[in-house]
Amino acid sequence: MGDSPRTFRLAHASRGATVDPGSLPLPCAVTRDWAWGSATGAGVRICLIDSGVDTSHAGFTRPITTLTVSDDDVVPDDLGDQAGHGTACAGVIRAVAPDCELTSVRVLGGGLHGRGEALLAALEWAIERRFPLVNLSLSTRRAEHKEALHDLVDRAYFAGVTVVASAHNRPVRSYPWHFPSVISVGSHDLDVADRIEYNPDPPAEFFARGIGVEVPLPGGGTSRLTGNSFATPHITGFCARVLQRHPGFATGQLKHVLAAIADNRT
């Protein structure tokens, strides 16, 4: 990180654009109080598909179910987080929606390497179990997985499963965040945890805090990390708050609410 908050070089990051409120027709006033009020995500199930979670970290005061993909089956995980990425994302989700019901499915190992088949198996498992929210702070550039991922996120969309997907940190084409059936997320650089920006120039649809985010580390302690990966669980946590207040909202409705309460609407 540089000395100035404007020195980051993430692709798909906010450039401070504002949005005309008239571009988003609303049947009634949508405020944050209406959207989630005092909700904390209680009772909302979230599936975090990532590198696993170190559940022994003192920052996790509520249970987290930890699973992994083995031979394309989802089974209990006894290895834990070898990369730190999933633990960091879980920390952000729990900071935003502390009372959500969080399940981790590990598909990445050390160095954040993993098989596309494992990602597909984990996502299909989450859809079959109708998790209202799936956090994907990852993507793939492999063309051989593009169609299968597209089919799965479309299936999720029609099943009432909202996939919140991270835009790539570099200006490359990757998936599934490019698909319109997911909520795609990039970063803004403001040190405001609850700030949401709506992007008038997608494919990244929303920006959340992703620069210098304080996150838990495996083995204890915290660090400040930067990337669209850490903006994405902010949006997932906000969606969990909305779903506690308005159970049954689907992806389209969640997108509409997030856009309506975005801080850059003038």
N, C-alpha and C positions, 0 to 999 in steps of 0.2 A: 504494500500500500504506500502511496505517496504522502507527502506532507499536507496536501490539499485534498478535500473531499471530492474535487472535480478532476482529479488526475487518474481515476480508474479508466480501464480500457475494455470494459465489458461490452460485447455486442448486445443488442436488444435491451438497452438501458434507457431510462427516461431522459429526455432532453428538455423537460420542463414545459411541454405543450399544454395548453388549456383546452377545455372542451365546452362547447356551447350547450347549455342545459336544454335548449330547444331541440337538439339533435336526438334526444332520448325521451320520446313521449311517455308519460306516466299517467295511469288512471287515477292516482291519488299521490299525495306527498309521501315520499319514501325517505325517512330519516334513519340515522343509526339507532335511535331509540326504538323506532318501529322495526328495524331490521333485526336487532338482537338485544336491545335494552341491557339488562344485567346478565345475560346468558353467558355461560362458561363452557359450553359444549357438552354439558352433562347428558349422558345417554346416547351420544352420537358416536357411532363406530367409524373409525378411520383405519385404513390399511396403508401402512408405509412400506413401499417396496424399495429396498435400498441395500445397504451393506450390513444390516443388523443393528442392534442396540445393546449397549452395555447397561443393563438394567440395574447394576449394582451402584451406579453413580448416585451420589447423595442428592443430586438435583431432581431425581425421579422419585416422588413421594407416593405416586399411585402406580398400580400394577401395569405392566406392559407385557402382552403375550408375544413371545419370540418364536418364529418359525423360519424354515429355510426350504429351498427347493433342492431335492435330491432325486436324481433319475426322473425329473419332471413331475415328481409328487411333492406336495407340501407337507413337511413333517416338522416335529419339534426341533429347535435349534439349540445345540449345546456348545457351539463354537464361539458365538458372540461376534462383536464388531471388530474386524481386523483392520479397518480403514479409517474409522472415525466419522465418516460421512453420515451414516444413518443415525448415529447417536446425536450428532449436531442437529440434524433435521427433526428428530424426535423432540429435542430440547426446545426448538422453536415452536413446534406444534403445541407442546404442553404449556409454553409460556403464554401463548395466545388463547388456547382453549384448555385450561388446566384440568377440567373434569371430563374430557372426552375419553372414550374407550379405545385405546391404541393397540393395534396389532402390527408387529414388524414381520415382514417376510424378506429374508436375506437372499439376494441374488448376486451381490457383488462381494468380492474378496479383497485381499490386500492389493493395493495399487488401483483399486476401483475397477478391477477387471471382472468380467462375467460373460456368461453365454446368453445370446439372444433368446435361445430356447427356454432358459430359466425365467427370463423376464416375461415371455409369453405365457408360460405355465402359471407364474404367480398372478399375473393380471387376470387370466381366465379363472383362477381359483377365487380371486376377490369378487369378480363379477357374479360367479355362481352363488356366492354367499351373500350377495346383495349388500356389500358395504356401501353406505351412502357416499363415502368419500374415499378416494385412492390418491395418495401423494406419490408422484413420480418426479423426483428431483434428479432425473437422468434422462438420457435419450440415446438413440443409436443412429449412426450414419449408414449402416449396412442395408443396402437396397433389398437384399433377400428377405429382410424382416418387415419391409415397409407395408406390404399388402396385408400380412397377418395382423400387424399392429393396427392398421386402419380398420380392419374388420372388427377387432376386439374393442377398440374405443367407440366405434359406432354401436356395437352390441351393448356396451356399458351405457351409452347415452340413452338408448331405448329401454334399458332395464332400470333406469332411475339411479344408476351409479355414476357419480360425477368424478371424472379423472382430472386432477389438477397437475399440470405438467410444466416442467421447467424449460424455458428457452435455452438454447445452447449459449455458452459464454463467448463463443467465437462466431463470426459471421459465416456460418456454414449451414447447410440444409440437413436437418436431422429430424427424428420422429420419436414420439408422437405429437410433440407440441405444435407442429405445423397444421395438424388436423383440426377443423372447426368444431368437432364434437367434444373437444377437451377445453378446459380453461387454461390458457397458456400465460406464463408469468415471466417477466423480466424484472429488472431492479431499478429502484431510484436510490439516490445517494444521501437522502436526508436521514438524520438520526432520530426518526420518529417512528416508533414501532407500529402504531396503528394507522399510519398514512397509507391510503390506497390511491393509485392513479389509474385512470382509464386511458388507454392508448387510442387516439384517433387514427392511428396508422398501423394496424395489425400487420403480421400475424401474432406477435406478442400482444395480448389483449389488456393485461393489467401489469402494473408495476407495484412492487412492495419493497420494503427495506431489504437490501441485499449487500450493503457495503459495511464492512466492519461490524458484523453481527456477533454479539457475544453468545457463544454456544458451549455446551458441555463436551468434554473430551473423554474417551474411554480411559478408565483407570483413575478418574478424578480430575478435578480442575476444570478450567474453562479457557477458551481462546477467542480471538476475534477473527472471523473468517469472512471472505468476500466471494460472492458468486450468485448467479440466478438460482442455484440450488437452495439457497437459504432465504431467498425472497418467496419461493414457492410455498413452503410450509406456513408462512404468514397467511397467505391467501387461503390455504386449507383450513387453518385455524379459524379465520373469519367465517368461512362457509359453515364450519361446525357450529359456531354461535348462531348463525342464521337458522340452521336446521333444528337446533334446539327450540327456537322460538316459532319456527314455521316448518314443522315436520312434513316431509313429502315433497318439498321443493325440488325440482329437477334441475339439470344443468342450465337450461335456458333461463329459468327463473333466477337461479343464483347469479348468472352473468348480469341479468338485468338489475338485480339488487346491488351488486358490487358497483356497477356503472353509475347507478343512481346516487350512491353515497360517496362516490369518489371525491377526493379532496381537490382535484384540479378542474372541477366543473365550476365555471364562472358565470 
